[in-house]
Amino acid sequence: MQVSLHKPVIGFTIGDLNGIGPELIIKAFSDSRLLDICTPIIFSSNKVINFYKKSLGDIPFNYQNIKDFTKINHKQVNILNCWEEEVAITPGQLSDAGGQYAVKSFVAAVDALKEQKIQGLVTAPIHKKNTQSAEFNFTGHTPYLKHAYNAQDVLMLMVSGNFRVALVSEHVPLSDAARFVTRENLLSKLSLLQQSLIKDFGIDKPKIAVLGLNPHAGDEGLIGKEDEAIIRPVIKEAKHNMLVMGPYSADAFFARRYHTRFDAVLAMYHDQGLIPFKSLAGGEGVNFTAGIAGIRTSPDHGTAFDIAGKNKADVTSFLMAIYECVDIINRRNGYTENRRNPLKKVTPSWLANAADERIEESNDAS
């Protein structure tokens, strides 16, 4: 990951209280070196954290409680208490309380992100079943972020190093997926993907691959009409503004490792993109929401109720989400600075320090 020029303040949602989110947070920040790259604020309750800390044994995790953002300690984990009442915690069980307080944490964190009290947000997993209510009628984090930022469109982008897969449709039934394959939708997603690759990932001229909807990308109209009637014309139109190729047959595309030739892949629906992504990312995938002013990442897995509270959760994807969040903050800041002054080149602090050391060595030698 990139070295931070200025250590950002990053918010963390607690996720479902009965899932592995609290365990992931505690395990991640038991390594104090993370405090060198970011200042964490956990939107939760210290009672939840203490409950799970006890179940993890002797783990070096320390924190301070804060009531507002003026009290942030940049050398320690901060917990912003979003509620004071006692909440029943039942690890591994789907409960109304687990979802209700996950939403409280998430909404408070998104408000802080919008108000720029935090520079980035990492969300722990929630369950779509118990978060639904009249006040929160969303199928997940991404749709709520679109609503909160009043964005015309957003893009779910999965990231693992240089491997990136974006989705045209997200959490919709497979029977409905083809309805989202329209000219307007595809052009919007391609535009968001291109801009994110430039601004958030520092790629000047990104190269994008587009998958077909049907098996064998429709076999020239023999297996469905969408690939020839919609997807191919959209790619031809988009080529006026970006480097984009396709449509590719999804099975052969990943099997032949064609994804390594592109900066990102646009998949037509959830499983078409996420099955190969998760298989190839090897537990190090990150979910990033492109298309909003705020920066939000998350691990690429769910609540894992089957292992919650058992000290079995693998923290790798969560750590990658933290690193990616910091990197995107730095890259986006660098992009903004370069746009403001295109003649000025931003030099990372670690590179500047190395240059200073070389100058000192030269002076000593003379």
C-alpha positions as CSV (number, residue, x, y, z in Angstrom):
1,M,0.0,0.0,0.0
2,Q,1.0,3.6,-0.5
3,V,2.5,5.6,2.4
4,S,0.1,8.3,3.7
5,L,1.2,11.9,3.3
6,H,-1.2,12.9,6.1
7,K,-2.6,10.2,8.4
8,P,-6.4,10.1,7.6
9,V,-9.2,9.6,10.1
10,I,-11.1,6.5,9.1
11,G,-14.5,5.5,10.5
12,F,-15.4,1.8,11.1
13,T,-19.0,0.5,11.4
14,I,-19.5,-2.4,13.8
15,G,-21.6,-4.4,11.4
16,D,-24.1,-7.0,12.7
17,L,-23.6,-7.2,16.5
18,N,-23.9,-11.0,16.3
19,G,-21.5,-11.4,13.3
20,I,-17.8,-11.3,13.0
21,G,-17.5,-7.5,12.5
22,P,-16.5,-6.7,16.1
23,E,-13.9,-9.5,16.2
24,L,-12.4,-8.3,12.9
25,I,-12.0,-4.7,14.3
26,I,-10.4,-5.9,17.5
27,K,-8.1,-8.3,15.8
28,A,-7.0,-5.7,13.2
29,F,-6.2,-3.0,15.7
30,S,-4.5,-5.4,18.1
31,D,-1.6,-4.6,15.8
32,S,-0.6,-1.1,16.8
33,R,1.3,-0.5,13.6
34,L,-2.1,0.3,11.9
35,L,-2.1,3.5,13.9
36,D,0.8,4.6,11.9
37,I,-1.3,4.9,8.7
38,C,-4.7,6.0,10.1
39,T,-6.6,7.2,13.1
40,P,-9.6,4.9,13.7
41,I,-13.0,5.8,15.0
42,I,-15.4,2.9,15.7
43,F,-19.0,3.8,15.5
44,S,-20.5,1.5,18.1
45,S,-20.6,1.1,21.9
46,N,-17.8,0.2,24.2
47,K,-20.0,-2.5,25.7
48,V,-20.1,-4.4,22.4
49,I,-16.3,-4.1,22.0
50,N,-15.7,-5.2,25.6
51,F,-18.0,-8.2,25.1
52,Y,-16.0,-9.5,22.1
53,K,-12.7,-8.5,23.6
54,K,-13.3,-10.9,26.5
55,S,-14.0,-13.8,24.1
56,L,-10.7,-13.2,22.3
57,G,-8.5,-13.8,25.4
58,D,-5.4,-11.8,26.1
59,I,-5.3,-9.5,23.1
60,P,-3.4,-6.1,23.0
61,F,-6.4,-3.9,22.1
62,N,-6.8,-0.5,23.8
63,Y,-9.1,2.3,23.1
64,Q,-10.6,5.5,24.4
65,N,-14.3,6.6,24.4
66,I,-15.1,9.9,22.8
67,K,-18.4,11.9,22.7
68,D,-17.5,14.1,19.8
69,F,-14.9,14.6,17.0
70,T,-13.0,17.3,18.9
71,K,-11.7,14.6,21.4
72,I,-10.0,12.3,18.9
73,N,-6.8,10.7,20.0
74,H,-4.6,10.2,16.9
75,K,-2.4,7.7,18.7
76,Q,-5.2,5.4,19.8
77,V,-8.3,3.6,18.7
78,N,-11.4,5.8,19.4
79,I,-14.9,4.5,20.1
80,L,-17.7,7.0,19.4
81,N,-20.6,5.6,21.4
82,C,-23.7,5.7,19.1
83,W,-25.9,4.3,21.9
84,E,-25.7,3.9,25.7
85,E,-28.4,1.3,26.3
86,E,-27.7,-2.4,27.0
87,V,-28.2,-4.5,23.9
88,A,-28.5,-8.3,23.9
89,I,-25.5,-9.8,22.1
90,T,-26.0,-13.4,20.8
91,P,-23.1,-14.4,18.6
92,G,-24.1,-16.4,15.6
93,Q,-27.8,-15.7,15.8
94,L,-29.9,-13.5,13.4
95,S,-31.7,-11.1,15.6
96,D,-33.6,-7.8,15.2
97,A,-31.3,-6.1,17.6
98,G,-28.2,-7.2,15.7
99,G,-29.6,-5.5,12.5
100,Q,-31.1,-2.5,14.2
101,Y,-27.8,-1.4,15.9
102,A,-25.8,-2.2,12.8
103,V,-27.9,0.4,11.0
104,K,-27.4,2.9,13.8
105,S,-23.7,2.5,13.5
106,F,-23.8,2.7,9.7
107,V,-26.0,5.8,9.4
108,A,-24.0,7.7,12.0
109,A,-20.8,6.8,10.2
110,V,-22.1,7.9,6.8
111,D,-23.3,11.2,8.3
112,A,-19.7,11.8,9.6
113,L,-18.3,10.9,6.2
114,K,-20.6,13.3,4.4
115,E,-19.7,16.1,6.9
116,Q,-16.0,15.3,6.3
117,K,-15.4,14.6,10.0
118,I,-13.8,11.4,8.7
119,Q,-11.9,11.0,5.5
120,G,-12.8,7.4,4.8
121,L,-15.2,4.6,5.9
122,V,-14.7,0.9,6.3
123,T,-17.9,-1.1,6.9
124,A,-18.1,-4.4,8.7
125,P,-20.6,-6.9,7.3
126,I,-24.4,-6.6,7.8
127,H,-27.2,-9.1,7.1
128,K,-29.8,-7.9,4.6
129,K,-32.6,-9.7,6.4
130,N,-32.5,-8.0,9.8
131,T,-31.6,-4.5,8.6
132,Q,-34.8,-4.0,6.7
133,S,-37.3,-1.5,8.2
134,A,-39.5,1.4,7.3
135,E,-36.6,3.7,8.1
136,F,-33.9,1.6,6.3
137,N,-35.5,0.1,3.2
138,F,-32.2,-0.8,1.4
139,T,-30.7,-4.1,0.3
140,G,-27.2,-3.2,1.6
141,H,-24.5,-0.6,2.1
142,T,-24.2,0.5,-1.6
143,P,-27.9,1.5,-2.2
144,Y,-28.0,3.5,1.0
145,L,-24.8,5.3,0.1
146,K,-26.4,6.2,-3.3
147,H,-29.4,7.6,-1.4
148,A,-27.3,9.4,1.2
149,Y,-25.2,11.2,-1.4
150,N,-28.2,11.7,-3.7
151,A,-26.1,10.2,-6.4
152,Q,-27.5,9.6,-9.9
153,D,-25.7,6.2,-10.0
154,V,-23.1,4.3,-8.1
155,L,-20.8,1.4,-8.9
156,M,-20.0,-1.7,-6.9
157,L,-16.3,-2.3,-7.6
158,M,-14.4,-5.3,-6.2
159,V,-10.7,-4.8,-5.9
160,S,-7.7,-7.1,-5.2
161,G,-4.5,-5.5,-6.2
162,N,-4.6,-4.8,-10.0
163,F,-7.6,-7.2,-10.3
164,R,-10.9,-5.2,-10.4
165,V,-14.4,-6.3,-11.2
166,A,-17.4,-3.9,-11.4
167,L,-21.1,-4.9,-11.6
168,V,-23.9,-3.6,-13.7
169,S,-26.5,-5.0,-11.3
170,E,-25.9,-6.0,-7.7
171,H,-28.3,-7.7,-5.3
172,V,-31.2,-8.5,-7.6
173,P,-32.8,-11.8,-8.5
174,L,-31.2,-13.6,-11.4
175,S,-34.5,-13.5,-13.2
176,D,-34.4,-9.7,-13.1
177,A,-30.7,-9.2,-14.1
178,A,-31.3,-8.9,-17.8
179,R,-33.6,-5.9,-17.2
180,F,-30.6,-3.9,-16.0
181,V,-28.7,-4.5,-19.2
182,T,-29.7,-1.3,-21.0
183,R,-27.8,1.3,-23.0
184,E,-28.3,4.0,-20.3
185,N,-27.2,1.6,-17.5
186,L,-24.1,0.3,-19.3
187,L,-22.9,3.8,-20.4
188,S,-23.4,5.1,-16.8
189,K,-21.5,2.2,-15.2
190,L,-18.7,2.4,-17.8
191,S,-18.3,6.2,-17.2
192,L,-18.2,5.7,-13.4
193,L,-15.7,2.9,-13.8
194,Q,-13.4,4.9,-16.1
195,Q,-13.5,8.0,-13.8
196,S,-12.8,5.9,-10.7
197,L,-9.9,4.1,-12.3
198,I,-8.4,7.5,-13.1
199,K,-9.2,9.4,-9.9
200,D,-9.2,6.6,-7.3
201,F,-6.6,4.2,-8.7
202,G,-4.2,6.6,-10.5
203,I,-4.5,5.0,-14.0
204,D,-4.2,7.7,-16.7
205,K,-5.7,5.7,-19.6
206,P,-7.6,2.7,-18.1
207,K,-8.3,-0.3,-20.3
208,I,-11.7,-1.9,-19.6
209,A,-13.2,-5.3,-20.6
210,V,-16.9,-5.9,-20.8
211,L,-18.5,-9.3,-20.3
212,G,-21.4,-10.6,-22.3
213,L,-24.7,-11.4,-20.6
214,N,-25.5,-14.7,-22.2
215,P,-23.3,-17.9,-22.5
216,H,-20.6,-17.4,-25.2
217,A,-21.6,-13.7,-25.3
218,G,-24.8,-14.8,-27.2
219,D,-23.0,-16.7,-30.0
220,E,-23.9,-13.9,-32.4
221,G,-27.5,-13.8,-31.4
222,L,-28.2,-17.5,-31.2
223,I,-28.3,-17.5,-27.4
224,G,-30.2,-14.4,-26.4
225,K,-30.3,-11.0,-28.2
226,E,-28.9,-8.7,-25.5
227,D,-25.2,-9.1,-26.5
228,E,-25.6,-8.1,-30.1
229,A,-28.5,-5.7,-29.7
230,I,-27.4,-3.8,-26.6
231,I,-23.9,-4.6,-25.3
232,R,-21.9,-4.5,-28.5
233,P,-23.4,-1.2,-29.7
234,V,-22.7,0.4,-26.3
235,I,-19.1,-0.7,-26.4
236,K,-18.8,0.8,-29.9
237,E,-20.3,4.1,-28.7
238,A,-18.1,4.2,-25.5
239,K,-14.9,3.7,-27.5
240,H,-15.2,7.4,-28.5
241,N,-14.4,8.3,-24.9
242,M,-12.4,5.3,-23.4
243,L,-10.4,2.2,-24.0
244,V,-13.0,-0.5,-23.8
245,M,-13.3,-4.0,-25.4
246,G,-15.8,-6.8,-25.6
247,P,-18.2,-8.4,-25.1
248,Y,-16.3,-11.4,-23.9
249,S,-17.7,-14.8,-22.9
250,A,-17.4,-14.8,-19.1
251,D,-16.3,-18.4,-18.7
252,A,-13.4,-18.3,-21.3
253,F,-12.4,-14.8,-20.2
254,F,-11.4,-15.7,-16.7
255,A,-10.3,-19.3,-17.5
256,R,-7.8,-17.8,-20.0
257,R,-6.7,-15.1,-17.5
258,Y,-7.7,-12.3,-19.9
259,H,-8.5,-10.2,-16.9
260,T,-4.8,-9.7,-16.3
261,R,-4.7,-7.7,-19.6
262,F,-7.2,-5.1,-18.3
263,D,-7.4,-2.5,-15.5
264,A,-11.0,-3.6,-14.8
265,V,-13.8,-5.8,-15.9
266,L,-17.4,-4.9,-16.1
267,A,-19.7,-7.9,-15.3
268,M,-23.4,-7.9,-16.1
269,Y,-24.6,-9.3,-12.8
270,H,-23.6,-10.3,-9.3
271,D,-22.5,-13.9,-9.6
272,Q,-21.0,-13.5,-13.0
273,G,-18.5,-11.2,-11.5
274,L,-18.1,-12.2,-7.9
275,I,-17.7,-16.0,-8.3
276,P,-14.5,-15.6,-10.4
277,F,-13.4,-12.6,-8.4
278,K,-13.6,-14.3,-5.0
279,S,-12.1,-17.5,-6.4
280,L,-9.1,-15.6,-7.8
281,A,-8.7,-13.0,-5.0
282,G,-8.0,-15.7,-2.5
283,G,-9.6,-14.0,0.5
284,E,-8.0,-10.6,-0.1
285,G,-10.8,-8.9,-2.0
286,V,-12.2,-5.5,-1.1
287,N,-15.6,-4.0,-2.0
288,F,-15.3,-0.3,-3.0
289,T,-18.2,2.1,-3.7
290,A,-17.4,4.2,-6.8
291,G,-19.4,7.2,-7.8
292,I,-19.9,9.1,-4.5
293,A,-17.8,11.9,-3.0
294,G,-17.0,9.8,0.1
295,I,-14.6,6.9,0.2
296,R,-16.0,3.6,1.5
297,T,-14.5,0.1,1.4
298,S,-15.5,-3.2,3.1
299,P,-14.3,-6.8,3.2
300,D,-15.6,-9.0,0.4
301,H,-17.5,-11.4,2.8
302,G,-20.5,-11.5,5.0
303,T,-21.4,-11.8,8.7
304,A,-20.2,-15.5,9.0
305,F,-22.7,-16.3,11.8
306,D,-21.4,-19.9,11.8
307,I,-18.0,-18.8,13.3
308,A,-19.1,-15.6,15.1
309,G,-17.8,-15.4,18.7
310,K,-15.5,-18.4,18.2
311,N,-12.2,-16.5,17.5
312,K,-12.0,-18.1,14.1
313,A,-12.5,-15.0,11.8
314,D,-9.8,-14.4,9.2
315,V,-8.9,-10.7,9.3
316,T,-7.1,-10.6,5.9
317,S,-9.9,-9.1,3.8
318,F,-10.7,-6.6,6.5
319,L,-7.1,-5.5,6.7
320,M,-7.1,-5.2,2.9
321,A,-10.2,-2.9,3.1
322,I,-8.3,-0.6,5.5
323,Y,-5.2,-0.5,3.3
324,E,-7.3,0.1,0.2
325,C,-9.2,2.9,1.9
326,V,-6.0,4.7,2.9
327,D,-4.6,4.2,-0.6
328,I,-7.7,5.6,-2.3
329,I,-7.7,8.6,0.0
330,N,-4.1,9.4,-1.0
331,R,-4.6,8.8,-4.7
332,R,-7.7,10.9,-4.8
333,N,-5.9,13.7,-2.9
334,G,-3.1,13.5,-5.4
335,Y,-5.5,13.6,-8.3
336,T,-7.2,16.7,-6.9
337,E,-3.8,18.4,-6.3
338,N,-2.6,17.6,-9.8
339,R,-5.9,19.0,-11.3
340,R,-5.4,22.2,-9.2
341,N,-1.8,22.6,-10.3
342,P,-0.9,20.3,-13.2
343,L,2.7,21.5,-13.2
344,K,3.2,20.4,-9.6
345,K,4.2,16.8,-8.9
346,V,3.1,15.5,-5.5
347,T,6.1,13.7,-3.9
348,P,5.2,11.1,-1.2
349,S,6.8,11.8,2.2
350,W,8.7,8.6,2.2
351,L,10.3,9.5,-1.2
352,A,11.1,13.0,0.0
353,N,12.7,11.7,3.1
354,A,14.8,9.2,1.1
355,A,16.0,12.1,-1.1
356,D,17.0,14.1,2.0
357,E,19.0,11.1,3.2
358,R,20.8,10.9,-0.1
359,I,21.7,14.6,0.1
360,E,23.0,14.1,3.6
361,E,25.1,11.1,2.5
362,S,26.4,13.2,-0.4
363,N,27.4,16.0,1.9
364,D,29.1,13.6,4.3
365,A,31.1,12.1,1.5
366,S,32.3,15.5,0.4
